[in-house]
Amino acid sequence: MNPKSAVASGMLTMVLLGGCPNPSRSQLQEQPEQPAAPVMKSTPAALSSAPAPGKPVTEGRLIDSGLIIETFATRFGKKDLKQVPSEVIDTGIFRSVPYLTYETSRGELNIYGDPQHPAGVEIGIYAGKASTKEELRNLMAGLLQQAADRDLVHSLSLDEDKLERAGLTFEVTPPTSDESYGGWWISIYDAAAINRARASDAELKTIAVEAPEQKNEPPAEPKKPPRKGKKPDTSDRVYIPDYSREEGTYVRPPL
């Protein structure tokens, strides 16, 4: 999904992102006088309270960003966790949505949108057995705070699947998909919030820079395919690792 060069300690960012507040999703309307129907895993269920205005549905459903990073590191390699440049994606649902990327030798974690109020989370691998995919599915389920959401994740097919519940999309994308760029991904996101999180051209000029040049050294492992619709004769861009969003606008940190 992105270049391999490390730019900052993932553990430092873990500290910076820890403790984000997470209000929950709005309650669904009740339908009195209707006979109760069996609740399926993919059926929206009433949620406890309304989210803060403008906040994504992920709040109150996913744990906060700091705990997401810590859980991923604990399960997939805390010793070699690193933050790496996040390549600007030009196609698909995550087009022009800023994100942070953390890698270990076993997998990759992407957190999309405002780091304090992420609109989506994605975990993937570029090579792995079915048992590793199942482990990633279990890891993703562990990031969720509601039992019905966890059940839905466990019901996802490891081959390819896409389900929705109460404003969240739960998706497994196989390596054969045009948007996977050679990887296997499991993601949870609020599609409406992802659209709101999309950066404008002006914002991209502020928080995206040209990708650093790769050293002429043999890679330690096979190079990942870029996860973007790269056009001929265009330079790669990556998001700066410490962008933030203030009053609905992406900004660089103060000097």
Buried (B, 14 or more C-beta within 10 A) or exposed (E): BBBBBBBBEBBEBBEBBBEBEBBBBBEEEEEEEEEEEEEEBBEBBEBEEEBEEEBBBBBBBBBBBBBBBBBBBEBBBBEEBBBBBBBBBBBBBBBBBBBBBBBBEBBBBBBBBBBBBBBBBBBBBBEBEEEBBEBBBEBBBBBBEBEBBBBBBEBBEBEBBEBEBBBBBBBBBBBEBEBBBBBBBBBBBBBEBBEBBBBEEEBBEBBBBEBEEEEEEEEEEEEBBBBBEBEEEEEBBBBBBBBBBEEEEBEEEEE
